[in-house]
Amino acid sequence: MTAELKAHADRLRELHHRDEMLVLPNVWDAASAEIVAEAGFPAVATASAAISAMLGYPDGEGAPWQEMFAAAGRVARAVPVPVTVDAEAGYGMEPRELVDRLLEIGAVGCNLEDTDHRAGGLVEAGAQAERLAAIRSAAEGAGVPIVINARADTFLPASGVPEEERVAEAVRRGRLYLEAGADCIYPIGVGDEQDIARLVADVPGPINGNTRPGSLDLAKLRELGVARVSYGPRLYREALAGLRAAVQDLRP
């Protein structure tokens, strides 16, 4: 089992360093995961906001980690491709426990954000880098080099970072997180082309971006040098919108 997980982790890491951008239409259950894998996508990623909503909890570590990991485990069992899990801020787990829980459910990658859900704002950058380094060490010790997508949440309004400082702070954090062992940096919420271009230029590692309807499409993100694109809960919300419309049509 460890050999298979290691092969999946190596494959997932490799997908961040190709000429072709890694596109991840985020999923929330086994059925949505199967649809993505059957469409030919080489990896599957979960969305914590979608899974927590499906389970009846708010996002931002509002759901018990046991339920979140159980749902992610059903995703991993449903598909033959590498799976990366949105592990939010890590649910307060010690590094080795987090790694072990991920491997137990068959995941070989994770998102880890630097938002402090208890105190508010962002975790101090140095402390977050130390945590990422400990998680990297724990993964190496477990024999499966999980792929860490480190979120730098400076562009989120709740971060408390002044707008004019958000790019520089994301660059600073991105560099620290890569040095600590992260594989990819995710400056969630960035939507300005110039900001993305600067992040790609100044952060010495893969950048995870998001499309924006009417402005940033996959072609533009590819042109800017983004290595990975994820969709968060967008597809889940679109699926619910389709269900809502269908149900309304059934009303007398």
Secondary structure, 3 states (H helix, E strand, C coil): CHHHHHHHHHHHHHHHHCCCCEEECCECCHHHHHHHHHCCCCCEEECHHHHHHHHCCCCCCCCCHHHHHHHHHHHHHHCCCCEEEECCCCCCCCHHHHHHHHHHCCCCEEEECCECCCCCCECCHHHHHHHHHHHHHHHHHHCCCCEEEEECHHHCHHHCCCHHHHHHHHHHHHHHHHHHCCCEEECCCCCCHHHHHHHHHHCCCCEEECCECCCECHHHHHHHCCCEEECCCHHHHHHHHHHHHHHHHHCC
